[in-house]
């Protein structure tokens, strides 16, 4: 009888020990996913800033061209 109880205790202990590792793996996977999402969002923000800067430069260049054309016509 003692052997059966001991076997049951060992089986429960092993099953509980094996479940603890899954939680760590799930947390690592969630962190990796969050990190990749943050990297993509940072890249999108950088691209948007670069586009806004390019648009601003183009607008300033168009204004300069307009002023130069207006000065030449006089």
VMD Tcl script that draws the C-alpha trace (Angstrom):
set ca {
  {0.00 0.00 0.00}
  {2.84 2.37 0.85}
  {4.36 1.74 -2.56}
  {1.12 2.70 -4.31}
  {0.78 5.89 -2.32}
  {4.44 6.73 -2.92}
  {3.99 6.05 -6.64}
  {0.95 8.35 -6.75}
  {2.84 11.12 -4.93}
  {5.79 10.82 -7.30}
  {3.48 10.88 -10.33}
  {1.73 14.02 -9.08}
  {5.06 15.70 -8.28}
  {6.42 14.94 -11.75}
  {3.29 16.18 -13.48}
  {3.32 19.43 -11.48}
  {7.01 19.96 -12.19}
  {6.49 19.48 -15.91}
  {3.67 22.07 -16.02}
  {5.87 24.81 -14.59}
  {8.11 24.83 -17.66}
  {5.21 25.52 -20.03}
  {4.40 28.76 -18.24}
  {7.94 30.02 -18.73}
  {7.83 29.11 -22.42}
  {4.48 30.86 -22.86}
  {5.80 34.00 -21.15}
  {8.90 33.98 -23.38}
  {6.75 33.61 -26.49}
  {4.46 36.44 -25.40}
  {7.48 38.68 -24.73}
  {8.97 37.88 -28.13}
  {5.64 38.68 -29.80}
  {5.35 41.98 -27.92}
  {8.93 42.88 -28.84}
  {8.33 42.20 -32.53}
  {5.12 44.25 -32.48}
  {7.00 47.13 -30.84}
  {9.73 46.90 -33.48}
  {7.19 47.04 -36.30}
  {5.41 50.00 -34.70}
  {8.74 51.82 -34.31}
  {9.56 51.17 -37.97}
  {6.16 52.48 -39.08}
  {6.61 55.60 -36.95}
  {10.08 56.20 -38.42}
  {8.75 55.80 -41.96}
  {5.90 58.21 -41.23}
  {8.36 60.77 -39.84}
  {10.59 60.40 -42.90}
  {7.60 60.84 -45.22}
  {6.45 63.93 -43.31}
  {9.95 65.38 -43.56}
  {10.11 64.66 -47.30}
  {6.69 66.25 -47.80}
  {7.79 69.31 -45.86}
  {10.95 69.65 -47.94}
  {8.96 69.27 -51.17}
  {6.50 71.93 -50.02}
  {9.33 74.34 -49.15}
  {10.99 73.66 -52.50}
  {7.73 74.35 -54.35}
  {7.36 77.63 -52.47}
  {10.94 78.60 -53.30}
  {10.35 77.75 -56.96}
  {7.19 79.88 -56.99}
  {9.02 82.82 -55.48}
  {11.89 82.44 -57.94}
  {9.49 82.31 -60.88}
  {7.62 85.35 -59.62}
  {10.87 87.31 -59.26}
  {12.07 86.40 -62.74}
  {8.79 87.50 -64.40}
  {9.10 91.06 -63.07}
}
mol new
graphics top color blue
foreach p $ca { graphics top sphere $p radius 0.5 }
foreach p [lrange $ca 0 end-1] q [lrange $ca 1 end] { graphics top cylinder $p $q radius 0.2 }
display resetview
